[in-house]
């Protein structure tokens, strides 16, 4: 594979992970990232199953553990902050709602960048504007940099990938699941403690507070909603919408709304999944959320990104022709991605009840889940299928 030049769009998680494995197989990758530097925003992500195995093979597991948020678990609380149900991080073998290894997305991205930038070329503050697959190369136009040609291009720039859409266009199905969520960081209070807290309010509204390892707290506000384009509103309009939806909801929501106005990492999006009939076309492929976003509700996004990058690089290293590698990559990984995208019945509505009676029922079920027999029955609702994939044993260069 050493003769191939590979351009990767996106320097978040999947892109640098792919660059790492390409480098381990002997190929230098070029990554282009629209942001002027590594993105510091983002919430907590978890590493589970095959994804954690990939991190271990990268030699990064201990580093990731050193930067973990160390949440002790999650508490479901009422308006008076009384605990209705709780799950420690070790529940369900460490694979429950809060995994044993939780890390800020920004920290994971930075760690991957630091592990790859010595052998990968990074182009920050630029983006791909045009792709032309000539059959022998892919001619690439950038918004600011000079045109270049690469043997292969991989879109790893997220569920709303602009690079993917240049090639695959309308064949991509971005499927909203009926939930919209806003994420941002707020000042820490001593009462935030070391547990994540989840509060349900009527009308299908939820709020969460999660302590991080930086002395701040990560907040989210979610609400059930049919697809209507709230994610396309200007940030000020989105905040006005949230204030209208959540004012009077109780708990710590007044504090969250007050801090929202000054948060510099505010982000709102419709929770969606990405479905594609094929993950490659000619000399262009997709990986991570750009190809098979399972949504944050799956608990599988980061693990899928790391696993997909590992498999794609491994197949490129073991096949002389890129089309054979792309075919094998999809054949191996698609069943795993499909399992991740199969959300439990009733999700997200089941976790965001509209009525007080529904909230009481949810809390009763969650309390019962601490019992072994009930926990086994609820396993598919609370434990993502992260460990249902065995990593292929690709031989690696050092």
C-alpha positions as CSV (number, residue, x, y, z in Angstrom):
1,X,0.0,0.0,0.0
2,X,3.0,2.3,0.3
3,X,2.6,3.7,-3.3
4,X,-0.9,5.0,-2.5
5,X,-1.7,8.5,-1.5
6,X,-4.8,8.9,0.7
7,X,-6.7,12.0,1.5
8,X,-9.0,11.9,4.5
9,X,-11.6,14.6,5.1
10,X,-12.1,15.2,8.8
11,X,-9.8,15.4,11.8
12,X,-12.2,14.3,14.5
13,X,-12.1,10.7,15.5
14,X,-12.4,8.4,12.5
15,X,-10.1,10.4,10.3
16,X,-7.0,10.4,12.7
17,X,-7.7,6.8,13.6
18,X,-7.6,5.9,9.9
19,X,-4.4,7.9,9.5
20,X,-2.9,6.0,12.4
21,X,-3.6,2.6,10.9
22,X,-2.6,3.6,7.4
23,X,0.7,4.7,9.0
24,X,1.1,1.4,10.8
25,X,0.7,-0.3,7.4
26,X,3.3,2.0,5.8
27,X,1.3,4.8,4.2
28,X,1.3,8.5,5.0
29,X,-2.2,10.1,4.9
30,X,-3.2,13.7,4.3
31,X,-6.1,15.0,6.5
32,X,-8.0,18.1,5.7
33,X,-10.1,19.8,8.4
34,X,-12.5,22.7,7.9
35,X,-11.9,24.0,11.4
36,X,-8.8,26.2,11.9
37,X,-7.6,23.9,14.7
38,X,-8.7,20.8,16.6
39,X,-12.2,21.2,17.9
40,X,-12.4,21.7,21.6
41,X,-16.2,21.4,21.9
42,X,-18.2,18.2,22.3
43,X,-19.5,16.0,25.0
44,X,-18.4,12.8,26.7
45,X,-18.0,9.7,24.5
46,X,-17.4,6.1,25.6
47,X,-15.2,3.3,24.4
48,X,-16.7,-0.1,24.4
49,X,-16.1,-3.6,23.1
50,X,-14.3,-3.7,19.7
51,X,-13.6,0.1,19.9
52,X,-11.7,-0.3,23.1
53,X,-9.8,-3.3,21.6
54,X,-8.8,-1.0,18.8
55,X,-7.5,1.6,21.2
56,X,-5.6,-1.1,23.0
57,X,-4.0,-2.2,19.7
58,X,-3.1,1.4,19.0
59,X,-1.2,1.5,22.3
60,X,-3.4,4.3,23.6
61,X,-5.6,2.6,26.2
62,X,-3.6,3.8,29.2
63,X,-3.4,7.4,27.8
64,X,-7.1,7.4,27.3
65,X,-7.7,6.1,30.8
66,X,-5.4,8.9,32.2
67,X,-7.8,11.4,30.5
68,X,-11.0,9.7,31.4
69,X,-13.8,11.8,33.0
70,X,-14.1,9.2,35.8
71,X,-17.8,9.4,36.1
72,X,-19.0,7.0,38.8
73,X,-22.3,6.3,37.0
74,X,-25.6,7.9,36.2
75,X,-28.5,8.9,38.5
76,X,-32.0,9.4,37.3
77,X,-33.4,12.2,39.5
78,X,-36.7,14.0,40.1
79,X,-37.3,17.7,40.3
80,X,-36.1,17.8,43.9
81,X,-32.9,16.0,42.8
82,X,-33.9,12.8,44.6
83,X,-32.5,9.7,43.0
84,X,-35.1,7.5,41.4
85,X,-32.7,5.0,39.9
86,X,-28.9,4.7,39.6
87,X,-26.4,2.7,37.6
88,X,-22.7,2.6,38.5
89,X,-20.1,2.7,35.8
90,X,-19.4,-1.0,36.5
91,X,-23.0,-2.1,36.0
92,X,-23.6,-4.6,33.2
93,X,-20.0,-5.5,33.2
94,X,-18.9,-1.9,32.6
95,X,-21.0,-1.7,29.4
96,X,-24.1,-0.1,30.7
97,X,-25.4,3.5,30.3
98,X,-22.1,4.8,31.6
99,X,-19.2,2.8,30.4
100,X,-16.0,2.2,32.4
101,X,-14.0,4.3,30.0
102,X,-15.7,7.7,29.3
103,X,-13.6,10.5,27.8
104,X,-14.3,14.0,26.4
105,X,-14.5,13.9,22.6
106,X,-12.0,16.8,22.4
107,X,-9.5,14.8,24.5
108,X,-9.9,11.7,22.4
109,X,-9.5,13.8,19.2
110,X,-6.3,15.5,20.6
111,X,-4.8,12.2,21.7
112,X,-5.4,10.7,18.2
113,X,-3.9,13.8,16.6
114,X,-0.8,13.7,18.8
115,X,-0.3,10.0,17.9
116,X,-0.5,10.7,14.2
117,X,0.8,14.1,13.3
118,X,4.4,13.0,13.2
119,X,3.7,10.8,10.2
120,X,0.5,12.4,8.7
121,X,0.0,15.7,6.9
122,X,-2.7,17.9,8.5
123,X,-4.4,20.7,6.5
124,X,-6.4,22.8,9.0
125,X,-8.7,25.6,7.9
126,X,-9.5,24.2,4.5
127,X,-12.1,21.9,2.9
128,X,-12.7,19.9,-0.2
129,X,-14.9,21.7,-2.7
130,X,-14.8,19.4,-5.7
131,X,-13.8,15.7,-6.4
132,X,-13.3,14.2,-9.8
133,X,-12.6,10.5,-10.0
134,X,-10.6,10.0,-13.3
135,X,-10.3,6.2,-12.8
136,X,-6.6,6.5,-12.1
137,X,-6.6,9.3,-9.5
138,X,-9.0,11.6,-7.7
139,X,-8.5,15.2,-8.6
140,X,-9.3,17.4,-5.6
141,X,-10.1,21.1,-5.4
142,X,-9.8,22.8,-2.0
143,X,-11.4,26.0,-0.9
144,X,-8.1,27.7,-0.2
145,X,-5.2,25.4,-1.0
146,X,-4.0,24.4,-4.5
147,X,-5.6,21.5,-6.4
148,X,-4.0,18.1,-5.8
149,X,-4.5,14.5,-6.9
150,X,-4.7,11.5,-4.7
151,X,-5.0,7.8,-5.3
152,X,-7.9,7.5,-2.8
153,X,-10.2,9.8,-0.8
154,X,-12.0,8.9,2.4
155,X,-14.8,11.0,3.9
156,X,-14.6,11.0,7.7
157,X,-16.2,14.3,8.3
158,X,-19.3,13.3,10.3
159,X,-22.9,12.5,9.7
160,X,-23.5,15.7,7.7
161,X,-20.4,15.1,5.6
162,X,-20.0,17.6,2.8
163,X,-17.3,15.4,1.2
164,X,-19.5,12.4,1.1
165,X,-22.3,14.4,-0.6
166,X,-20.0,15.5,-3.4
167,X,-19.8,11.9,-4.6
168,X,-22.8,10.1,-3.2
169,X,-25.3,12.9,-3.2
170,X,-29.0,11.9,-2.8
171,X,-28.2,8.2,-2.2
172,X,-27.5,8.9,1.5
173,X,-30.4,8.6,3.9
174,X,-30.0,10.8,6.9
175,X,-32.8,9.5,9.1
176,X,-34.0,11.5,12.1
177,X,-35.0,9.5,15.1
178,X,-37.4,12.1,16.5
179,X,-35.2,13.7,19.1
180,X,-33.3,17.0,19.1
181,X,-30.5,17.7,21.5
182,X,-28.4,20.7,22.5
183,X,-25.0,20.3,24.1
184,X,-22.8,22.8,25.9
185,X,-20.5,23.3,28.8
186,X,-21.4,25.2,32.0
187,X,-19.6,26.1,35.2
188,X,-19.2,23.4,37.7
189,X,-20.9,23.5,41.1
190,X,-19.8,21.4,44.1
191,X,-23.3,19.8,44.0
192,X,-22.5,18.3,40.6
193,X,-20.4,15.6,42.2
194,X,-18.9,12.7,40.3
195,X,-22.1,11.1,38.9
196,X,-24.0,12.0,35.8
197,X,-27.6,13.1,36.4
198,X,-30.5,12.6,34.1
199,X,-33.9,14.4,34.7
200,X,-37.1,13.8,32.8
201,X,-39.7,16.5,32.5
202,X,-43.1,16.2,31.0
203,X,-43.6,16.8,27.3
204,X,-40.8,14.5,26.2
205,X,-38.1,16.8,27.7
206,X,-34.9,15.6,29.3
207,X,-31.9,17.4,30.8
208,X,-28.5,15.9,31.8
209,X,-25.5,17.2,33.7
210,X,-22.2,15.3,33.4
211,X,-19.0,16.2,35.3
212,X,-15.9,16.2,33.3
213,X,-12.2,16.1,34.0
214,X,-11.6,19.8,33.4
215,X,-13.5,21.3,36.3
216,X,-16.6,22.1,34.3
217,X,-19.9,20.3,33.7
218,X,-21.3,19.1,30.4
219,X,-25.0,19.9,29.9
220,X,-27.6,18.7,27.4
221,X,-31.2,19.5,26.8
222,X,-33.3,17.1,24.6
223,X,-36.8,17.1,23.4
224,X,-39.0,14.9,21.3
225,X,-39.8,16.5,18.0
226,X,-40.6,15.4,14.4
227,X,-38.1,16.6,11.8
228,X,-38.7,20.3,11.3
229,X,-35.3,21.8,10.8
230,X,-34.5,23.2,14.2
231,X,-30.8,22.3,13.6
232,X,-30.7,24.8,10.7
233,X,-31.8,27.8,12.8
234,X,-29.3,30.4,13.9
235,X,-27.8,29.7,17.3
236,X,-29.7,32.7,18.9
237,X,-33.0,31.3,17.5
238,X,-32.1,27.8,18.8
239,X,-31.5,29.2,22.3
240,X,-34.8,31.1,22.2
241,X,-36.6,27.9,21.2
242,X,-35.0,26.0,24.1
243,X,-35.9,28.7,26.6
244,X,-39.5,28.5,25.3
245,X,-39.6,24.7,25.6
246,X,-37.8,24.4,29.0
247,X,-38.7,27.4,31.0
248,X,-40.7,26.2,34.1
249,X,-39.5,22.6,33.7
250,X,-37.9,22.6,37.2
251,X,-34.9,20.8,38.6
252,X,-31.6,22.6,37.6
253,X,-32.9,23.6,34.2
254,X,-33.1,27.4,35.2
255,X,-29.3,27.1,35.9
256,X,-28.7,25.3,32.6
257,X,-30.7,27.9,30.6
258,X,-28.9,30.8,32.3
259,X,-25.5,29.3,31.5
260,X,-26.5,28.4,27.9
261,X,-26.3,32.1,26.8
262,X,-22.6,32.4,27.5
263,X,-21.5,28.9,26.6
264,X,-18.9,29.1,23.8
265,X,-19.5,25.5,22.6
266,X,-23.2,25.5,22.2
267,X,-24.4,23.0,19.5
268,X,-27.9,21.8,18.6
269,X,-28.7,19.0,16.2
270,X,-31.4,16.6,15.3
271,X,-30.4,13.1,16.4
272,X,-30.1,11.1,13.3
273,X,-28.7,7.9,11.7
274,X,-26.9,7.6,8.3
275,X,-27.8,4.8,6.0
276,X,-26.0,4.2,2.7
277,X,-26.5,1.5,0.1
278,X,-22.8,1.4,-0.5
279,X,-19.8,2.8,1.4
280,X,-17.6,3.3,-1.6
281,X,-17.8,4.6,-5.2
282,X,-14.8,4.3,-7.4
283,X,-11.8,5.6,-5.5
284,X,-13.8,7.3,-2.8
285,X,-15.0,5.7,0.5
286,X,-16.7,6.7,3.7
287,X,-15.9,5.8,7.3
288,X,-17.4,6.5,10.7
289,X,-20.4,8.7,11.1
290,X,-20.2,9.8,7.5
291,X,-21.0,6.2,6.5
292,X,-23.0,4.6,9.3
293,X,-23.8,7.0,12.1
294,X,-25.8,5.1,14.6
295,X,-26.7,8.2,16.6
296,X,-25.6,9.1,20.2
297,X,-28.6,7.0,21.4
298,X,-26.7,3.8,20.3
299,X,-23.7,4.3,22.6
300,X,-21.7,3.0,19.6
301,X,-20.5,6.0,17.6
302,X,-16.9,6.1,18.8
303,X,-16.5,2.4,18.8
304,X,-17.8,2.2,15.3
305,X,-15.5,5.0,14.2
306,X,-12.4,3.3,15.6
307,X,-13.3,-0.2,14.4
308,X,-14.2,1.0,10.9
309,X,-10.9,2.8,10.5
310,X,-9.0,-0.2,11.7
311,X,-10.8,-2.5,9.2
312,X,-10.6,-0.1,6.3
313,X,-6.8,0.4,6.7
314,X,-6.3,-3.3,7.2
315,X,-8.1,-4.2,4.0
316,X,-6.3,-1.6,2.0
317,X,-3.0,-3.0,3.2
318,X,-4.0,-6.5,2.2
319,X,-5.5,-5.9,-1.3
320,X,-3.6,-4.6,-4.3
321,X,-6.7,-3.1,-5.8
322,X,-8.7,-0.6,-3.8
323,X,-12.1,-1.9,-5.0
324,X,-11.4,-5.3,-3.5
325,X,-10.4,-3.6,-0.2
326,X,-13.5,-1.4,-0.2
327,X,-15.7,-4.5,-0.8
328,X,-14.1,-6.5,2.0
329,X,-14.3,-3.5,4.4
330,X,-18.0,-3.2,3.9
331,X,-18.6,-6.9,3.9
332,X,-16.8,-7.3,7.2
333,X,-18.1,-4.2,9.0
334,X,-21.7,-3.7,7.8
335,X,-23.3,-6.4,10.0
336,X,-21.7,-4.7,13.1
337,X,-22.9,-1.3,12.0
338,X,-26.4,-2.6,11.3
339,X,-26.6,-4.1,14.8
340,X,-25.5,-0.7,16.2
341,X,-28.2,1.1,14.3
342,X,-30.9,-1.2,15.5
343,X,-32.1,0.9,18.4
344,X,-34.2,-0.8,21.1
345,X,-38.0,-0.7,20.5
346,X,-39.5,2.6,21.5
347,X,-36.3,4.6,21.6
348,X,-36.1,7.5,22.0
349,X,-39.7,7.9,23.2
350,X,-39.4,5.3,26.0
351,X,-36.6,7.3,27.6
352,X,-38.4,10.7,27.2
353,X,-42.0,10.2,28.5
354,X,-44.5,12.9,27.8
355,X,-46.6,12.4,31.0
356,X,-45.9,12.2,34.7
357,X,-47.4,8.7,34.7
358,X,-44.9,7.8,32.0
359,X,-42.0,9.2,33.9
360,X,-43.1,7.3,37.1
361,X,-43.3,4.1,35.0
362,X,-39.8,4.6,33.5
363,X,-38.3,5.2,36.9
364,X,-40.0,2.1,38.3
365,X,-38.5,0.0,35.4
366,X,-35.1,1.5,35.9
367,X,-35.1,0.8,39.6
368,X,-36.1,-2.8,38.9
369,X,-33.2,-3.1,36.4
370,X,-30.8,-3.4,39.4
371,X,-32.1,-6.9,40.0
372,X,-30.2,-9.6,38.1
373,X,-33.2,-11.2,36.5
374,X,-34.7,-8.0,35.4
375,X,-31.4,-6.6,34.3
376,X,-31.0,-9.6,32.0
377,X,-34.4,-8.9,30.4
378,X,-33.5,-5.3,29.9
379,X,-30.0,-6.0,28.5
380,X,-30.8,-4.9,25.0
381,X,-32.1,-1.6,26.2
382,X,-29.2,-0.7,28.4
383,X,-26.1,-2.5,26.9
384,X,-25.0,-1.6,23.3
385,X,-23.8,-4.5,21.1
386,X,-20.2,-3.2,21.2
387,X,-18.6,-6.6,21.9
388,X,-20.3,-8.5,19.1
389,X,-17.4,-8.0,16.7
390,X,-14.0,-9.7,16.6
391,X,-11.2,-7.6,15.1
392,X,-9.4,-9.2,12.1
393,X,-5.7,-9.9,12.9
394,X,-4.0,-7.7,10.3
395,X,-0.3,-8.0,10.2
396,X,1.3,-4.6,11.0
397,X,4.5,-2.7,10.2
398,X,6.2,-0.9,13.0
